[in-house]
Amino acid sequence: MNRNRRPDFMAAALEEARAAAGRGEVPVGAVVALDNRIIARAGNRTRELGDPTAHAEILAIREACQHLGSERIDRADLYVSLEPCAMCAAAISFARIRRLYFAASDEKGGAVVNGPRFFASPTCHHAPEVYSGFAETEAAEILKDFFRSRRT
């Protein structure tokens, strides 16, 4: 393995999204990376846990905070297969995530580049650097396939 090659964190987030779909969850996956390695990963588990806050981002942030022993993970980056909603954007802000990378935008439920644009709000305490469009087509296909299978 080439030690100079960065791991593909978005590919890991997409793996989590596929695993979530396999559990009957909306296929969203998230990975928290620190110092070029994954320290937490999760997929949606709202149905499984009966918890509306069990979004992939929230679960991954919780795991990363526990791993680091702090509610602030300001040197960490978050990779998500879908644009975060307002709840997840708030958690990203409160955790002081350094950078957010997301694959597909979400015109209906997103809150970063769509909807309320949480990080641009004057009440937002911390806004991460935001990068979008990584593996966007693949992430969108995972979502489309999931919802298509529910309609047939």
N, C-alpha and C positions, 0 to 999 in steps of 0.2 A: 504494500500500500504506500502510496506517495504521501509522505508526512506534510508536504506543503499544500496539499489539496484540502480545502475546507469541506467539512461535512455538509451534506445537503439537508439542512434543517427543514426546509419546506417539504421535501419528500417524506420526512418523518411525520410531519403534521398531516400530510395526505394519507399516510398509513393509518394514523389514528382516526381520520375521518372515515376511511373504509371500514375499520373495525367497529366504529360507532354504527354505521349502516348495517353491518352484520348483526348487531344487537337490536336492530329496529329503531335506533335513534336517528335523529336528523344528523347527517354525516358532516360534522364539523370536528376538526382536530387541531390541537395546539401543542407547541413545544416551546419550552423555555431553555435558552442556551446561555451559557456563561463560560468565558475563557475557551471558546471553540469546542465546547462539549455540551451535550444535553444533560440538564439536571432535573427536568420534569417533563412529562408528556401526558396528554389525556385526550379523550374524545368525549363528546356529549354523553351524559348519563341521566338526563332529566326524568325519563320514563322509568328507567331501572331503579333509581333512587327515590322516585316520587318527590323530586326536589326541583322546583323551577329555576333555582340558581345553579344547578349542576351543569353549566355550560363548560365546554372544553377549556376555554380561557381561564375561567374561575378555578376549575379543578387543577389545572397546570400551575397557576399562580400559587394556590394553596400549597401544593406539593413543593414548589421551589422555595417558598418562604419557610416551610418546615425544614427542608434540607439545609437551608442557610441559617436557620435560627433567627430570622428577622422578618418583620412585616414590610421592610423596604428592600427591594432587590434592584437597586439603581444601576448596577453594572450589567444587568441581564437584558437579553433581547427575547422578544416573543414572536413566534411564527405561527400564523393561524390560517386555516384554509378558507375562511370566509370573513369578510369585514365584521368586526365586533359590533354588537348592539350597545345601547346606552349603558346597560348594567355592566357589561364587560369593559367598556371604555372607562367607566368610573373606576373599576377595580385596577385597570392598567395604570391609571393616573395615581391612585392611592398607593399602589405598590412601587411607584416611581420607576417603572420599566424604562430602560434607556431607549430602545428602538422597537417599533412594531412593524412587522412585515406581514402583509396578508395577501392571499391569492385572489379570490373572486370578490368583487364588490357586491353589496347587498342593497339594492335600491329600496326595498320594502322595509327591512329591519336594521340596516346598518346605521351607525352613528358616528362614523369617522369622516368619510368623504360624502356620505349621504345623510339624510335626515337632520338631526340636531347638530351634527358636526361638533361633538362633545369637546374635543381638544381646543377648538376655537372659542369656546364659551368663556366669558370673563370670570366665571366662577370656578373654572378648572384650575386646580393648584399646580399640576404638572402635566405637560404635554410631551410625549415621546417624539422622537423623530419617526416619521411614518413613511413607509415604502409599500407600494401596492403593485399588483399585477404579476407577481411571481407564480408561475404555474397556474395562471388564471383559467386557461381553457380546461386543463385537467380537473381542477377543483370544481368548475362549473358543471362539467360532465358527471362527476360523482353525484352532485346534488340533483341534476336533471334525471339521471338514471334512478336514483332513490325515489323521487317523487313520481316518476313515470310508473315505476313498479307498484306504487301504492294505488294508482288510479286504475290499473288493469285487473 
